[in-house]
Amino acid sequence: MRYRLTFLAGLALGYVLGTRAGRERYEQLKKSARRVAQNPAVRNTAETAAQQGRVYAGKAFHTVSDKVGERVPESVAHRMRSLRDRNGDVRTEDDWGTSNT
């Protein structure tokens, strides 16, 4: 019985000390992550990457829409035109999704 009580006391003490140390380490990591995220060089790089991603996504969208052409159902074509109009990306030479009737 004495060994069980000693074991349980040690287990409880280890748990308390471990959680306190873990919490402190978590706070350190959180502070470091916040400092990195607020670094101007990191923010500029992230914004540049996001902008390039939007450019490449737009190019891919137009490439796919040019290749698919009239083979898209009218309901899908209408949604794509509305998305394109909402994003301000209107190309006059692109008549994708329009009917010839």
Secondary structure, 3 states (H helix, E strand, C coil): CHHHHHHHHHHHHHHHHHHHHHHHHHHHHHHHHHHHHCCHHHHHHHHHHHHHHHHHHHHHHHHHHHHHHHHCCHHHHHHHHHHHHHCCCCCCCCCCCCCCC
